[in-house]
């Protein structure tokens, strides 16, 4: 489980990105790079980290499901993800 502060910080960044998305788009189209620099750092979408929605783990994130590789395996083995089963041949 990731630290609560890391998860909270990432959620705050997501809100900031949403808040400034329209303004960033306008400034980029206008070519106003000085205006872009005056926006908060966390307004850039590249600063948002992909995290598991269950545990908050940042590494081994599977974007198709929004969870980490570990939780994906657990959920798949429990049959909680439809259409996913363990391979055997």
Backbone as ProteinMPNN parsed JSONL, in Angstrom:
{"seq_chain_A": "XXXXXXXXXXXXXXXXXXXXXXXXXXXXXXXXXXXXXXXXXXXXXXXXXXXXXXXXXXXXXXXXXXXXXXXXXXXXXXXXXXXXXXXXX", "coords_chain_A": {"N_chain_A": [[0.841, -1.174, 0.0], [0.596, 2.154, -0.9], [1.91, 5.223, 0.477], [-0.377, 7.348, 2.118], [-0.101, 10.068, 1.728], [1.223, 10.269, -0.714], [-0.674, 9.305, -2.472], [-2.716, 11.17, -2.077], [-1.413, 13.496, -2.928], [-1.101, 12.973, -5.63], [-3.773, 12.868, -6.44], [-4.466, 15.51, -5.997], [-2.891, 16.711, -7.936], [-4.161, 15.729, -10.232], [-6.606, 17.078, -10.083], [-5.694, 19.71, -10.391], [-4.645, 19.618, -12.986], [-7.004, 19.198, -14.451], [-8.3, 21.591, -13.86], [-6.716, 23.582, -15.097], [-6.6, 22.792, -17.732], [-7.99, 23.798, -20.034], [-7.014, 26.432, -20.174], [-4.263, 25.939, -20.532], [-4.341, 24.733, -23.042], [-5.25, 26.848, -24.673], [-3.121, 28.685, -24.348], [-1.008, 27.216, -25.439], [-1.827, 26.94, -28.12], [-1.762, 29.604, -28.872], [0.91, 30.029, -28.686], [2.131, 31.151, -26.52], [4.534, 30.887, -24.523], [5.642, 32.011, -22.286], [3.455, 32.62, -20.771], [2.6, 30.057, -20.239], [4.623, 29.212, -18.55], [4.003, 30.59, -16.275], [1.897, 29.302, -15.177], [0.873, 26.923, -12.627], [3.225, 24.33, -11.699], [2.154, 21.798, -11.363], [0.068, 21.799, -13.118], [0.664, 20.649, -15.443], [0.031, 17.81, -17.42], [1.899, 15.74, -17.487], [2.955, 15.427, -15.009], [1.293, 13.922, -13.496], [0.958, 10.816, -11.96], [0.49, 7.451, -12.886], [-1.464, 5.37, -10.947], [-2.385, 2.495, -9.025], [-5.807, 1.848, -8.581], [-6.759, 0.593, -6.356], [-4.703, -0.071, -4.432], [-2.856, 1.982, -4.685], [-0.358, 1.651, -5.663], [2.452, 2.493, -7.664], [4.149, 1.345, -9.512], [4.251, -1.157, -12.079], [1.775, -0.774, -13.219], [-1.243, -1.446, -14.89], [-2.722, -0.125, -17.512], [-5.057, -0.668, -18.927], [-6.829, -1.785, -17.135], [-6.573, -0.261, -14.885], [-5.314, -0.934, -12.535], [-2.681, -2.346, -10.448], [-0.205, -4.816, -11.423], [-0.165, -6.864, -9.576], [-2.617, -6.726, -8.149], [-4.263, -7.094, -10.333], [-3.77, -9.754, -11.018], [-4.684, -11.041, -8.693], [-7.433, -10.322, -8.711], [-8.192, -11.452, -11.146], [-7.76, -14.19, -10.708], [-9.646, -14.626, -8.735], [-11.858, -14.395, -10.232], [-13.124, -11.975, -10.668], [-12.819, -10.205, -12.702], [-14.346, -9.939, -15.659], [-14.007, -12.145, -18.439], [-11.299, -12.606, -18.224], [-8.876, -15.024, -17.686], [-6.62, -17.396, -16.227], [-3.88, -18.39, -18.15], [-3.317, -21.528, -19.71], [-1.543, -24.196, -21.125]], "CA_chain_A": [[0.0, 0.0, 0.0], [1.379, 3.386, -0.99], [1.635, 6.187, 1.537], [-1.582, 8.148, 1.877], [0.3, 11.386, 1.255], [1.547, 10.166, -2.141], [-1.945, 9.153, -3.189], [-3.402, 12.462, -1.981], [-0.681, 14.452, -3.771], [-1.406, 12.648, -7.018], [-5.163, 13.287, -6.661], [-4.436, 16.974, -6.078], [-2.336, 17.028, -9.254], [-5.208, 15.461, -11.216], [-7.57, 18.195, -10.022], [-5.024, 20.894, -10.945], [-4.569, 19.419, -14.438], [-8.357, 19.457, -14.97], [-8.618, 23.015, -13.673], [-5.965, 24.429, -16.022], [-6.509, 22.151, -19.055], [-8.466, 24.705, -21.086], [-6.084, 27.562, -20.256], [-3.026, 25.418, -21.14], [-4.605, 24.512, -24.467], [-5.294, 28.163, -25.319], [-1.775, 29.259, -24.356], [-0.192, 26.45, -26.388], [-2.241, 27.299, -29.482], [-1.302, 30.967, -29.126], [2.366, 30.049, -28.672], [2.543, 31.99, -25.393], [5.266, 30.008, -23.62], [5.856, 32.719, -21.019], [2.214, 32.427, -20.026], [2.6, 28.664, -19.769], [5.55, 29.108, -17.428], [3.4, 31.212, -15.093], [0.929, 28.361, -14.603], [1.507, 26.038, -11.633], [3.929, 23.169, -12.238], [1.273, 20.63, -11.349], [-0.952, 21.92, -14.159], [1.107, 19.85, -16.581], [-0.443, 16.43, -17.273], [2.986, 14.774, -17.356], [3.31, 15.282, -13.598], [0.378, 12.968, -12.873], [1.511, 9.463, -11.956], [-0.506, 6.385, -12.933], [-1.444, 4.588, -9.72], [-3.417, 1.476, -8.856], [-6.98, 2.432, -7.939], [-7.043, -0.128, -5.113], [-3.614, 0.025, -3.459], [-2.055, 3.192, -4.865], [0.969, 1.272, -6.148], [2.758, 3.244, -8.877], [4.882, 0.522, -10.47], [3.516, -2.32, -12.545], [0.407, -0.319, -13.48], [-1.828, -1.929, -16.134], [-3.648, 0.965, -17.81], [-6.331, -1.178, -19.436], [-7.698, -2.096, -16.008], [-6.432, 0.772, -13.866], [-4.786, -1.514, -11.301], [-1.32, -2.856, -10.571], [-0.101, -6.195, -11.9], [-0.438, -7.763, -8.459], [-4.061, -6.728, -7.936], [-4.87, -7.661, -11.532], [-3.675, -11.206, -10.9], [-5.586, -11.471, -7.623], [-8.814, -10.172, -9.171], [-8.431, -12.403, -12.224], [-7.857, -15.521, -10.122], [-10.907, -14.683, -7.992], [-12.944, -14.337, -11.201], [-13.822, -10.693, -10.533], [-12.671, -9.465, -13.951], [-14.959, -10.786, -16.682], [-13.251, -12.403, -19.658], [-9.884, -12.845, -17.942], [-8.595, -16.259, -16.969], [-5.218, -17.783, -16.255], [-3.525, -19.168, -19.331], [-2.717, -22.843, -19.506], [-1.391, -24.908, -22.391]], "C_chain_A": [[0.89, 1.242, 0.0], [1.022, 4.32, 0.172], [0.439, 7.044, 1.144], [-1.232, 9.522, 1.311], [0.631, 11.372, -0.232], [0.286, 10.083, -2.97], [-2.68, 10.491, -3.218], [-2.742, 13.502, -2.884], [-0.998, 14.231, -5.245], [-2.84, 13.063, -7.362], [-5.25, 14.81, -6.798], [-3.9, 17.411, -7.439], [-3.379, 16.809, -10.344], [-6.226, 16.583, -11.254], [-6.973, 19.459, -10.647], [-4.941, 20.803, -12.461], [-5.928, 19.711, -15.061], [-8.684, 20.944, -14.94], [-7.968, 23.896, -14.747], [-5.898, 23.874, -17.444], [-6.884, 23.1, -20.179], [-7.489, 25.876, -21.283], [-4.763, 27.131, -20.902], [-3.191, 25.252, -22.64], [-4.59, 25.835, -25.227], [-3.896, 28.77, -25.43], [-0.869, 28.531, -25.339], [-0.531, 26.803, -27.822], [-1.76, 28.684, -29.86], [0.224, 31.049, -29.182], [2.93, 30.903, -27.552], [3.233, 31.123, -24.336], [5.586, 30.684, -22.295], [4.618, 32.578, -20.137], [2.111, 31.014, -19.471], [3.502, 28.497, -18.554], [4.965, 29.682, -16.144], [2.318, 30.33, -14.463], [1.633, 27.503, -13.546], [2.173, 24.836, -12.301], [3.004, 21.964, -12.367], [0.136, 20.728, -12.356], [-0.573, 21.122, -15.403], [0.674, 18.399, -16.399], [0.671, 15.393, -17.129], [3.393, 14.563, -15.904], [2.387, 14.329, -12.851], [0.954, 11.568, -13.041], [0.366, 8.457, -12.022], [-0.367, 5.536, -11.682], [-2.592, 3.609, -9.695], [-4.587, 2.094, -8.098], [-7.308, 1.768, -6.608], [-5.969, 0.126, -4.057], [-2.816, 1.315, -3.549], [-0.656, 2.909, -5.364], [1.23, 1.946, -7.49], [3.46, 2.388, -9.933], [4.055, -0.693, -10.858], [2.06, -2.005, -12.813], [-0.058, -0.829, -14.843], [-2.954, -0.963, -16.5], [-5.012, 0.481, -18.287], [-7.334, -1.418, -18.307], [-7.609, -1.078, -14.883], [-5.938, 0.249, -12.529], [-3.358, -1.998, -11.541], [-1.351, -4.318, -11.0], [-0.474, -7.19, -10.805], [-1.94, -7.876, -8.217], [-4.789, -7.307, -9.134], [-4.878, -9.181, -11.445], [-4.63, -11.73, -9.833], [-7.046, -11.426, -8.071], [-9.152, -11.19, -10.256], [-8.596, -13.822, -11.671], [-9.144, -15.71, -9.318], [-12.111, -14.65, -8.924], [-13.736, -13.045, -11.158], [-13.663, -9.795, -11.752], [-13.237, -10.344, -15.054], [-14.072, -10.919, -17.917], [-11.784, -12.687, -19.448], [-9.76, -14.165, -17.19], [-7.115, -16.589, -17.132], [-4.942, -18.679, -17.454], [-2.973, -20.524, -18.93], [-2.658, -23.549, -20.864], [-0.487, -26.109, -22.225]], "O_chain_A": [[1.816, 1.358, 0.802], [-0.049, 4.202, 0.768], [0.275, 7.414, -0.019], [-1.982, 10.075, 0.507], [0.356, 12.342, -0.939], [0.177, 10.702, -4.029], [-3.202, 10.897, -4.256], [-3.428, 14.295, -3.528], [-1.146, 15.185, -6.01], [-3.091, 13.558, -8.46], [-6.014, 15.328, -7.613], [-4.398, 18.371, -8.026], [-3.478, 17.606, -11.277], [-6.662, 16.995, -12.329], [-7.667, 20.192, -11.352], [-5.143, 21.801, -13.152], [-6.008, 20.393, -16.083], [-9.27, 21.483, -15.878], [-8.586, 24.837, -15.244], [-5.198, 24.44, -18.284], [-6.167, 23.194, -21.175], [-7.18, 26.257, -22.412], [-4.204, 27.861, -21.72], [-2.296, 25.587, -23.416], [-3.99, 25.934, -26.297], [-3.528, 29.305, -26.476], [-0.047, 29.161, -26.004], [0.363, 26.95, -28.655], [-1.394, 28.932, -31.009], [0.77, 32.036, -29.675], [4.08, 31.336, -27.621], [2.602, 30.68, -23.376], [5.781, 30.006, -21.287], [4.72, 32.434, -18.919], [1.599, 30.803, -18.371], [3.188, 27.735, -17.639], [5.382, 29.307, -15.047], [1.878, 30.588, -13.343], [2.856, 27.372, -13.571], [1.725, 24.382, -13.354], [3.06, 21.215, -13.342], [-0.686, 19.815, -12.437], [-1.39, 20.942, -16.307], [0.917, 17.812, -15.345], [0.41, 14.274, -16.69], [4.108, 13.608, -15.6], [2.659, 13.966, -11.707], [1.384, 11.186, -14.13], [-0.62, 8.591, -11.297], [0.718, 5.037, -11.385], [-3.649, 3.859, -10.274], [-4.392, 2.781, -7.096], [-8.062, 2.328, -5.811], [-6.28, 0.494, -2.924], [-2.163, 1.704, -2.58], [0.156, 3.826, -5.479], [0.355, 1.977, -8.355], [3.371, 2.682, -11.125], [3.26, -1.197, -10.065], [1.198, -2.868, -12.653], [0.646, -0.665, -15.84], [-4.015, -0.977, -15.875], [-6.018, 1.156, -18.071], [-8.541, -1.273, -18.5], [-8.482, -1.038, -14.016], [-6.116, 0.903, -11.501], [-2.887, -2.055, -12.677], [-2.393, -4.971, -10.947], [-1.039, -8.246, -11.09], [-2.475, -8.978, -8.095], [-5.829, -7.946, -8.974], [-5.882, -9.82, -11.762], [-5.305, -12.739, -10.038], [-7.803, -12.37, -7.843], [-10.258, -11.728, -10.287], [-9.47, -14.566, -12.115], [-9.67, -16.82, -9.231], [-13.246, -14.847, -8.488], [-14.897, -13.016, -11.566], [-14.295, -8.742, -11.835], [-12.667, -11.392, -15.357], [-13.47, -9.95, -18.38], [-11.079, -12.984, -20.411], [-10.445, -14.395, -16.194], [-6.454, -16.117, -18.056], [-5.693, -19.615, -17.729], [-2.255, -20.651, -17.938], [-3.608, -23.5, -21.646], [-0.24, -26.834, -23.189]]}, "name": "protein", "num_of_chains": 1, "seq": "XXXXXXXXXXXXXXXXXXXXXXXXXXXXXXXXXXXXXXXXXXXXXXXXXXXXXXXXXXXXXXXXXXXXXXXXXXXXXXXXXXXXXXXXX"}
